[in-house]
Amino acid sequence: MESASIEYVIERDCNLTQIGGLLDNKGYGIATRKDSPYRNPLSHAILKLHENGVLLQLKERWWKQKKGGGQCTEETKKSSSVNNLSIDHVGGVFVVLLGGLSFSFLVAIFEFVWKARKDSH
């Protein structure tokens, strides 16, 4: 998901959290016809709204205040515990890996012995 959607969803569902930072940061665009007289005035107006903080206020209003946003307080976000990944959690992977490695060595030894016996007769 892109960052705006993630922020919107985690404001409404306290069981969700965002892990890590953003992979990429891109803005939105508004399409106009080629050589449209509205292109530059639109761009300047959007930049002015951004500089004045109006876009941030609108985001706060619609992401955190309206339509069910803001249900998750900082306390509920912090109370959801995240367990660190330890060897206890991934130990089974190493057991399977060692089992497969042992089995492949046994098969290799068996093939070597089989070929040596076959060549000697």
C-alpha positions as CSV (number, residue, x, y, z in Angstrom):
1,M,0.0,0.0,0.0
2,E,1.1,3.5,-0.5
3,S,1.7,5.7,2.5
4,A,-1.5,7.8,2.4
5,S,-3.6,4.7,2.4
6,I,-1.6,3.1,5.2
7,E,-1.9,6.2,7.4
8,Y,-5.7,6.4,6.7
9,V,-6.3,2.7,7.6
10,I,-4.2,2.6,10.8
11,E,-6.0,5.7,12.1
12,R,-9.2,3.6,12.0
13,D,-8.1,0.1,13.0
14,C,-6.2,0.1,16.3
15,N,-5.1,-3.5,15.7
16,L,-2.9,-2.4,12.7
17,T,0.4,-0.6,12.9
18,Q,3.0,0.5,10.4
19,I,6.3,-1.2,10.7
20,G,9.4,0.6,9.5
21,G,9.6,3.7,7.3
22,L,8.4,4.4,3.9
23,L,9.9,2.6,0.9
24,D,9.4,5.5,-1.4
25,N,8.0,9.0,-1.1
26,K,6.0,10.4,-4.0
27,G,3.5,13.2,-4.4
28,Y,0.2,13.3,-6.2
29,G,-0.4,15.0,-9.5
30,I,-3.3,16.7,-11.2
31,A,-3.6,16.1,-15.0
32,T,-4.4,19.0,-17.3
33,R,-4.4,19.2,-21.1
34,K,-1.1,19.9,-22.8
35,D,-0.4,23.6,-22.8
36,S,-3.4,24.3,-20.6
37,P,-3.6,27.8,-19.2
38,Y,-4.6,26.3,-15.8
39,R,-1.4,24.3,-15.3
40,N,0.8,27.0,-13.8
41,P,-1.9,28.7,-11.7
42,L,-2.9,25.3,-10.3
43,S,0.7,24.4,-9.5
44,H,1.3,27.8,-7.7
45,A,-2.0,27.5,-5.8
46,I,-1.1,24.0,-4.6
47,L,2.4,25.0,-3.6
48,K,1.0,28.0,-1.7
49,L,-1.5,25.7,0.2
50,H,1.4,23.5,1.1
51,E,3.6,26.3,2.3
52,N,0.8,27.8,4.4
53,G,0.1,24.5,6.0
54,V,-3.5,24.2,4.6
55,L,-2.8,20.8,3.1
56,L,-1.6,19.5,6.4
57,Q,-4.7,20.9,8.2
58,L,-6.9,19.2,5.6
59,K,-5.1,15.9,6.1
60,E,-5.4,16.2,9.9
61,R,-9.1,16.9,9.6
62,W,-9.9,14.1,7.2
63,W,-7.4,11.5,8.5
64,K,-7.7,12.0,12.2
65,Q,-10.9,13.9,13.0
66,K,-13.6,12.9,10.4
67,K,-15.0,9.6,9.1
68,G,-13.9,7.5,12.1
69,G,-10.3,8.8,12.3
70,G,-8.4,9.4,15.5
71,Q,-9.9,6.3,17.3
72,C,-6.5,5.0,18.1
73,T,-4.8,7.1,20.7
74,E,-1.0,7.1,21.2
75,E,-1.5,4.9,24.3
76,T,-3.4,2.2,22.4
77,K,-0.7,2.3,19.7
78,K,2.1,2.0,22.2
79,S,0.3,-0.7,24.3
80,S,0.4,-3.2,21.4
81,S,3.5,-5.1,22.1
82,V,5.9,-6.1,19.4
83,N,8.0,-9.2,20.1
84,N,11.6,-9.2,19.0
85,L,12.6,-12.0,16.6
86,S,14.9,-14.4,18.5
87,I,16.4,-17.8,17.9
88,D,13.4,-19.4,19.6
89,H,11.1,-18.0,16.9
90,V,13.3,-19.2,13.9
91,G,14.9,-22.3,15.4
92,G,12.6,-24.6,13.5
93,V,14.0,-23.3,10.2
94,F,17.5,-24.3,11.2
95,V,16.3,-27.8,12.3
96,V,14.8,-28.3,8.9
97,L,17.9,-27.0,7.2
98,L,20.2,-29.3,9.1
99,G,17.9,-32.2,8.5
100,G,17.9,-31.6,4.8
101,L,21.7,-31.1,4.8
102,S,22.2,-34.4,6.7
103,F,19.8,-36.3,4.3
104,S,21.7,-34.9,1.2
105,F,25.0,-36.0,2.7
106,L,23.7,-39.5,3.3
107,V,22.3,-39.7,-0.2
108,A,25.7,-38.5,-1.6
109,I,27.6,-41.1,0.4
110,F,25.2,-43.8,-0.7
111,E,25.6,-42.8,-4.4
112,F,29.4,-42.8,-4.0
113,V,29.4,-46.3,-2.4
114,W,27.0,-47.6,-5.0
115,K,29.1,-46.3,-7.9
116,A,32.3,-47.6,-6.4
117,R,30.8,-51.1,-5.9
118,K,29.3,-51.0,-9.5
119,D,32.7,-50.0,-11.0
120,S,34.6,-52.7,-9.1
121,H,32.5,-55.6,-10.5
